[in-house]
Amino acid sequence: SDVYKRPAPAHQPVSGWLQPPLFEARRDFTRFDRQEHARLDNPWLAWARHTAHRLGEAHDWPRGVRLDVGRALVIVLSGHVSGEVVRHSEIFPALRSRGLSVQRTVEVLADIGVFQDDRTPSFEQWLERKLEGIASGIRRDVEHWARLLHDGGPRSQPRDEATAWGYLNRIRPVLLEWSVRYGHLREVTRDDVLTQLDALHGSQRRHTLIVLRSLFGRAKKSGTIFKNPTSRIRVGQHEYGILQPLEPEHVNNSVAAVAKPADRLVLALAAVHAARSGAIRRLQLDDLDIGNRKLVIDGRVRPLDALTLHVAREWLDHRRYRWPDTANPHLLINKFTALGTGPVSAVSLTTPLRGQAATLEQLRVDRQLEEALSHGPDPLHLAEVFGLDAKTAIRYTDSARALLEQAAEQQLR
């Protein structure tokens, strides 16, 4: 079929004056019949097929993906005319029922400027559910605060989506209880806050107070309350336990559990360089300098040890053989991200060590503790080597000092 041949060069169709539509007419692509509806000479389809070929070559799409996108474009653009938009809600049922790639088709449609994403963001759906049952006056302040956490504002940076979720989930029971008695946050008193906090202990009490301070602080800045009822309520100092080194058998089990080149590199980055999973996912190819034996992790240059150098070379050989033409600049890729330019998911890093006593995070912590034990409990040294903040570096040195004192006492005995 002509759909599967290399498309001829094409350009954006020239559009003249367009009659604005009188009303919105949504199309049902699930009823598409190839023999009846396919119009392979449509100029928009020709341009889209040429664009898909260009994107496929740039991102090394497998042949199966290219064929799927070609079929999808025939379905979506055979009857397309200038001025129309293709909505996600229109194409998703038709392509998904046929097993065609929605994501790659959307990339092509967006590139030629005819795609409209009419999906409701997951955060909006989640927020609507969480605000249900909260008094309208309280709800307005909470909604404004939650959106600022998620989206940011003129004087505030957006927080991670998980932070916004965690904050609202933490205080939702409190807000529901207050909604029974009050219609606005300005009615909440200091005694109301203390009553809620007295029923909590430890980290739950501290976290709840931190979140309430954030909410009432924002409402005070917005002028919707006159007095902040959380003022001068002390959070209290969190007492950390002594960090303990991992057992050698646990480390050995984790080493034995990783078999793929990418997983071995991830393990080395966490266990040798104490790299967080987010930093590992963000690593670019340019951050790895094999010739000079250097590695840049979140802007901090580290020397490449023999182990990391070996597994890095092993991974690069595998990456070059498996995806020779990928345009993804990240050091770590997989069969999904090789088709684009984004990082691998956090789950793909943690899955190989699922069920192990020594996880990536524990290996990272163990490496920093080991540095404090071998070099001496010096927070300045830890901050310089791993880029830790002062409080975290002091926590590691306190644990190392306690472990060294315990070892000295046992020797004396």
C-alpha positions in Angstrom: 0.0 0.0 0.0 1.1 3.6 -0.6 0.9 4.2 3.2 3.9 2.1 3.8 6.2 3.7 1.2 8.7 6.4 1.9 6.6 9.6 1.7 7.4 12.2 -0.9 8.6 15.6 0.3 5.7 17.8 1.3 5.1 21.3 2.8 2.4 22.9 4.8 -0.7 23.4 2.7 -1.4 27.0 1.7 -4.6 28.2 3.4 -6.6 31.2 2.2 -9.5 32.9 3.9 -11.4 30.5 6.2 -15.1 30.7 7.0 -15.4 30.5 10.8 -17.4 27.5 11.9 -21.0 28.2 13.1 -20.8 25.5 15.8 -18.4 22.9 17.0 -18.8 19.5 15.3 -16.9 16.6 16.9 -15.9 13.7 14.7 -16.1 10.0 15.4 -13.0 8.4 14.0 -14.0 5.0 15.4 -16.3 4.7 12.4 -13.4 5.1 9.9 -13.5 2.6 7.0 -10.3 2.6 5.0 -11.9 1.7 1.6 -14.7 4.3 2.0 -13.0 7.2 3.8 -9.2 7.0 3.0 -8.0 10.0 1.0 -4.3 9.5 0.4 -4.1 12.6 -1.8 -5.1 15.0 1.1 -2.4 17.6 1.3 -2.6 17.7 5.1 -2.1 13.9 5.2 0.9 14.2 2.9 2.5 16.9 5.0 1.9 14.8 8.2 3.4 11.7 6.6 6.5 13.6 5.6 6.7 15.1 9.1 6.3 11.6 10.7 9.1 10.3 8.5 11.4 13.1 9.6 10.5 12.6 13.3 10.9 8.9 13.0 14.4 9.2 11.5 15.4 11.8 14.2 14.2 9.6 17.1 15.0 6.2 15.6 11.4 5.0 15.6 11.2 1.2 14.9 9.5 0.1 11.7 6.4 -1.0 13.6 5.9 2.4 15.2 6.3 4.1 11.8 3.7 1.9 10.3 1.3 2.4 13.2 1.7 6.2 12.9 1.1 6.0 9.2 -2.1 4.1 9.7 -3.2 6.5 12.4 -2.6 9.6 10.2 -4.7 8.1 7.4 -7.6 7.7 9.9 -7.3 11.2 11.4 -6.3 13.3 8.4 -8.0 11.8 5.3 -10.8 14.3 5.6 -8.9 17.1 7.2 -9.4 20.7 5.9 -7.6 23.9 6.7 -8.7 25.5 10.0 -9.8 22.3 11.7 -8.2 21.0 14.9 -7.8 17.4 16.0 -8.7 16.9 19.6 -7.2 14.2 21.9 -10.7 13.1 22.9 -11.6 12.4 19.3 -8.5 10.3 18.3 -7.9 8.4 21.5 -10.8 5.9 21.2 -10.2 5.2 17.5 -6.4 4.7 17.8 -6.5 2.8 21.1 -9.1 0.4 19.8 -6.9 -0.4 16.9 -3.7 -0.7 19.0 -2.1 2.3 17.3 0.4 4.6 19.0 -1.5 7.6 20.4 1.6 9.3 21.8 3.6 9.3 18.5 0.6 10.3 16.5 0.1 13.3 18.8 3.7 14.3 18.3 3.2 14.5 14.5 -0.1 16.3 14.8 1.4 18.8 17.3 4.4 19.4 15.0 2.1 20.4 12.1 0.0 22.6 14.4 -3.4 20.9 14.2 -3.5 19.1 17.6 -5.6 20.4 20.6 -5.1 18.7 24.0 -8.5 18.8 25.6 -7.7 16.4 28.4 -8.4 17.5 32.0 -5.1 17.5 33.9 -4.9 14.8 36.5 -4.1 17.4 39.1 -7.4 19.2 38.5 -9.3 16.0 38.8 -7.5 15.1 42.0 -8.0 18.5 43.5 -11.7 18.5 42.8 -12.0 15.2 44.7 -10.0 16.4 47.6 -12.0 19.7 48.0 -15.3 17.9 48.1 -17.0 18.3 51.4 -15.0 21.3 52.5 -17.0 24.4 53.4 -17.1 26.9 50.5 -15.3 29.7 52.3 -12.5 27.4 53.5 -12.4 25.7 50.1 -11.6 29.0 48.2 -8.5 29.6 50.3 -7.4 26.0 50.2 -7.8 25.8 46.4 -5.9 29.0 45.9 -3.1 27.7 48.1 -2.9 24.3 46.5 -2.8 25.8 43.0 0.1 28.1 44.0 2.0 25.1 45.4 1.5 23.2 42.1 1.8 26.0 39.6 3.8 28.7 41.4 3.1 32.4 41.3 4.7 35.8 40.8 6.7 35.4 44.0 6.7 31.6 44.5 8.2 28.7 42.7 6.1 25.7 41.8 6.6 22.7 44.1 6.8 19.1 43.0 3.3 17.7 42.3 3.9 15.0 45.0 4.4 17.8 47.6 1.1 19.4 46.8 -0.6 16.0 47.0 1.1 15.2 50.3 0.3 18.6 51.8 -3.4 18.5 51.1 -3.8 14.9 52.0 -2.2 15.6 55.4 -4.6 18.3 56.4 -7.8 17.3 54.6 -9.2 15.5 57.7 -8.6 18.6 59.7 -10.3 20.8 57.1 -13.3 18.5 57.0 -13.7 18.7 60.8 -13.4 22.5 60.8 -16.0 22.7 57.9 -18.6 21.3 60.2 -18.3 24.3 62.6 -16.8 27.1 60.4 -17.4 28.6 57.1 -14.1 30.4 56.7 -10.5 30.0 57.8 -10.6 33.4 59.6 -12.9 31.7 62.2 -10.2 29.1 63.1 -8.4 29.9 66.4 -5.1 29.0 67.9 -6.9 26.6 70.3 -8.4 24.8 67.3 -5.0 24.3 65.8 -3.6 23.1 69.2 -6.5 20.7 69.6 -5.6 19.1 66.3 -1.9 18.9 67.0 -2.4 17.5 70.5 -3.9 14.4 69.0 -0.8 13.8 66.9 2.8 12.8 67.8 6.2 12.8 66.3 6.6 13.4 62.6 2.8 13.5 62.0 2.5 16.4 64.4 5.4 18.2 62.9 4.3 17.7 59.3 0.7 18.8 60.0 1.9 22.0 61.7 4.3 22.8 58.8 1.4 22.3 56.3 -1.0 24.4 58.3 1.6 27.2 58.6 1.9 27.1 54.8 -1.9 27.3 54.3 -2.5 30.1 56.9 0.6 32.0 55.8 -0.7 32.1 52.2 -4.2 33.2 53.4 -2.6 36.0 55.5 -0.6 37.2 52.5 -3.8 37.1 50.4 -5.7 39.2 53.0 -8.4 36.6 53.5 -7.6 36.2 57.2 -6.6 38.8 59.7 -4.5 36.7 62.1 -2.4 33.6 61.6 -3.5 31.0 64.3 -0.3 29.0 63.8 2.0 31.8 64.8 4.4 31.0 67.7 3.4 27.3 67.8 6.8 25.5 68.0 7.4 22.7 65.6 9.9 21.0 67.9 13.3 19.5 67.0 13.2 16.2 65.2 15.4 13.6 66.9 17.2 11.4 64.3 18.4 7.9 65.2 21.9 6.7 64.5 22.4 5.7 60.9 23.6 2.1 60.6 25.8 0.7 57.9 24.4 -2.0 55.6 25.3 -5.6 56.2 27.8 -7.0 53.6 25.5 -9.8 52.6 22.7 -7.3 51.8 25.0 -5.4 49.5 26.2 -8.6 47.9 22.6 -9.7 47.3 21.8 -6.4 45.5 24.9 -6.6 43.4 23.9 -10.1 42.3 20.4 -9.0 41.5 21.4 -6.6 38.7 22.2 -8.3 35.5 21.6 -5.7 32.8 24.3 -3.1 31.8 22.0 -0.1 32.7 21.1 -1.6 36.1 24.8 -2.2 36.9 25.6 1.4 36.0 22.8 2.7 38.2 24.0 0.6 41.1 27.5 1.9 40.8 26.3 5.5 40.7 24.4 5.1 43.9 26.8 2.8 45.8 30.0 4.5 44.8 29.1 8.1 44.0 26.0 8.4 46.4 23.9 9.8 43.5 20.2 10.2 44.0 17.8 8.5 41.6 16.7 11.9 40.3 20.3 12.9 39.5 20.9 9.6 37.8 17.9 10.1 35.6 19.0 13.6 34.6 22.5 12.5 33.6 23.4 13.5 30.0 25.9 11.8 27.7 28.1 15.0 27.9 28.3 14.5 31.7 30.4 11.3 31.2 34.0 12.0 30.1 35.6 8.6 29.6 38.9 10.1 28.2 39.5 12.3 31.3 37.8 9.8 33.6 35.4 12.4 35.0 31.7 12.4 35.8 29.5 15.4 36.4 26.5 14.7 38.8 24.2 17.7 39.3 27.0 20.1 38.4 29.6 18.5 40.7 32.6 16.9 39.0 33.7 13.5 40.3 36.6 11.3 39.3 35.7 8.0 37.6 36.8 5.0 39.6 37.7 1.8 37.9 34.4 0.1 38.7 32.2 2.9 37.4 34.4 3.3 34.4 34.0 -0.4 33.5 30.2 -0.5 33.9 29.9 2.8 32.1 31.8 1.5 29.1 29.8 -1.7 29.1 26.5 0.4 29.1 27.7 2.7 26.3 28.6 -0.3 24.1 25.1 -1.8 24.7 23.4 1.6 24.2 25.3 2.1 20.9 24.4 -1.4 19.6 20.8 -1.3 20.7 19.9 2.3 19.7 22.5 3.6 17.3 20.4 6.4 15.9 18.5 7.6 19.0 18.4 11.4 19.5 17.9 11.1 23.3 20.8 13.0 25.0 20.3 11.3 28.4 22.9 8.8 29.5 20.3 6.2 30.5 17.6 5.3 28.1 15.3 2.3 27.4 13.1 1.1 24.6 10.5 3.8 25.5 12.7 6.9 25.9 14.9 5.9 23.0 12.0 7.1 20.8 12.0 10.6 22.3 14.3 12.9 24.4 13.0 12.5 27.9 14.6 10.7 30.9 13.8 7.2 32.1 11.2 6.8 34.8 12.0 6.5 38.5 10.4 3.1 38.6 12.7 1.7 36.0 15.7 2.5 38.3 14.2 1.0 41.4 12.5 -2.1 40.0 15.7 -4.3 39.7 16.3 -4.0 43.4 12.7 -4.5 44.5 12.5 -6.8 47.5 16.2 -6.4 48.3 17.3 -5.2 51.8 19.8 -2.8 50.2 17.8 -0.5 47.9 19.3 2.3 45.8 18.5 4.9 48.5 20.0 2.8 51.2 23.1 2.2 49.1 23.4 5.9 48.7 23.1 6.6 52.4 25.5 3.8 53.2 28.1 5.3 50.9 28.0 8.7 52.6 28.1 7.1 56.0 31.1 5.0 54.9 32.9 8.2 53.8 32.2 9.7 57.2 33.6 6.6 59.0 36.7 6.2 56.8 37.7 9.9 56.5 36.5 11.0 59.9 33.3 12.7 61.1 34.0 16.0 59.2 30.8 17.7 57.9 32.8 20.1 55.7 34.4 17.2 53.9 31.1 15.4 53.3 29.5 18.7 52.1 32.4 19.1 49.6 32.5 15.5 48.4 28.7 14.9 48.0 27.3 18.4 47.9 25.3 17.9 51.1 23.7 20.8 53.0 25.0 21.6 56.5 22.2 19.8 58.4 22.5 16.6 56.4 26.3 16.6 56.7 26.1 17.1 60.4 23.6 14.2 60.7 26.0 11.8 59.0 28.9 13.0 61.1 26.9 12.6 64.3 26.1 9.0 63.3 29.7 8.3 62.3 31.0 9.7 65.6 28.5 7.6 67.6 29.5 4.4 65.7 33.2 5.1 66.2 32.7 5.6 69.9 30.7 2.4 70.2 33.4 0.5 68.4 36.1 2.0 70.7 34.1 1.0 73.8 33.8 -2.6 72.6 37.5 -2.8 72.0 38.2 -1.5 75.6 35.8 -4.2 77.0 
